[in-house]
Amino acid sequence: ERKNCWDFFLNEIRKNLHVCLCFSPVGDDFRNRAKKFPALVNCTVIDMFQPWPKDALYSVGKKFLSSIDLGTDEERDVIER
């Protein structure tokens, strides 16, 4: 039956279709795309194939450590660096 063939085709596509998108995580372009299309980040596996720039690593680490009590400002600066 035609419907069974179509359903089989769609199921095979769903099981086997893989898409590779390449974006640089640096700058506003990636952030803007992630805001417009949240599934790019929420429903995918993100692999980093190139090393991150040090300033990007620092800013991400600082953001996630900002809500944690790390002691004095001097101690926080040593930990964040």
N, C-alpha and C positions, 0 to 999 in steps of 0.2 A: 504494500500500500504506500502511496506517495507520502502521507503524513509520517509513517514510521521511518521512511528513508530520511525525510527532513529532520526528524527528531534525532535519529542516529547521527546524522551529519553535525548537527548543532552540539550534541554531547561530545563528539570527537574533537570538535573545535575547542570547546571549553576545557577539555582535558589537556590538549596538546599545544594550544597557542601560547607563545611566549613573546613578549615585546621587550626590547632593550632600549631605554631612553638614557641619553647621556647629558648631564647638566653639570656645570661647575657650581659647587656649594658657596662660592665666594661672590659677594655682591648682591644687588637688589633683584636681579633677574630671577634667580632661583626662588627667593622669598615671594616675589609677586606671582610666579607660576604656582607655588604651593598654596597661596591664598586663593587663587582663582580655581584651582583644581586640587582640592585636598586629598583626593584619592591617590595622587602621585606620591604622597608621603604616607598616608594611612594604610593603604592596601597593597603595599609593595615591599620588596626587600631592597634595601639601599646598600650597595657595596661601594666602598671608596677604593679606587684603583691607584690613586696618586696620593702622595703625602699631603696632609693639610698644611697650610701656612701657619706659622707660629702664632700670628695675631688672631687667626680664626680659632685655633685650639684654646688660646687664652680667654677669648671672649665667651666661648661656650662653657668652659670650666668655671669662669667667674659667675656666669648667669646661674648655673646649677648650684654653686656653693654659696650664693648670696643669701639663701634662706637658712643656712646652717650656722650655728654659733661656733665660731672658730677661735674665740678668745679676743685678744686686743687687736687693734688695727695692724700693729707690727707683726703679730703672729699670723693674722689673716694674709698679709702681703707675702710672707715667706711661703705659706701653704699654696697660695694662688700662683705663685711663680714656680 
